[in-house]
Amino acid sequence: MIFSKKHVNYESEHTKFISELKKQHPEMDAGQVAGRALLWDKAPVSLDEQARTEESRLRQRAYPYQNKV
């Protein structure tokens, strides 16, 4: 999508707010990186450990609350 030249320098209110917030609190970026590392960035798992985990997993029925009679 190509914008006309009069919209090239447009900056939304939300973008301005975030830019000002980051200028006022420069430590926020480090906090975001630390939060991402805590929740999403996990250490790699070896193939042996992955296989052991799969073997030790218990199989569950499709509907566990139904009694087999």
C-alpha positions in Angstrom: 0.0 0.0 0.0 1.5 3.4 -1.0 0.6 6.5 1.0 0.6 9.9 -0.5 3.4 12.3 0.6 1.2 14.3 3.0 0.8 11.2 5.2 4.4 10.2 5.4 5.1 12.0 8.6 1.9 11.0 10.3 2.2 9.6 13.9 -0.8 8.4 15.8 -1.6 9.5 19.3 -0.9 6.0 20.6 2.6 6.0 19.0 3.3 9.4 20.5 2.2 8.2 23.9 4.4 5.1 23.8 7.4 7.2 22.6 6.9 9.7 25.4 6.5 6.9 27.9 9.7 5.3 26.8 11.5 8.6 27.0 10.3 9.1 30.6 11.0 5.5 31.6 14.0 4.1 29.6 14.3 1.1 32.0 10.9 -0.2 30.6 12.6 -1.9 27.6 14.8 -4.0 29.9 11.8 -5.0 31.9 10.0 -6.1 28.8 12.9 -8.2 27.7 13.1 -9.8 31.2 9.4 -10.5 31.2 9.6 -12.2 27.7 12.6 -14.3 28.9 10.7 -15.3 32.0 7.5 -16.4 30.1 8.5 -17.4 26.6 12.3 -17.9 26.1 13.0 -21.4 27.4 16.3 -23.3 27.5 16.6 -26.0 24.8 15.6 -29.5 25.8 17.9 -32.4 24.9 16.5 -35.2 22.7 17.0 -37.7 25.6 15.0 -35.6 28.0 12.3 -35.0 25.5 12.0 -38.8 24.8 11.9 -39.5 28.5 9.1 -37.0 29.0 7.0 -38.5 26.2 7.5 -42.0 27.6 6.4 -41.0 31.1 3.3 -39.1 30.0 0.0 -40.8 31.0 -2.5 -41.3 28.3 -5.9 -39.7 28.9 -9.2 -40.8 27.5 -11.0 -38.4 25.1 -13.7 -37.8 27.7 -12.4 -38.5 31.2 -15.7 -38.1 33.0 -17.5 -40.9 31.2 -17.5 -44.1 33.2 -16.9 -47.3 31.3 -19.5 -49.9 32.4 
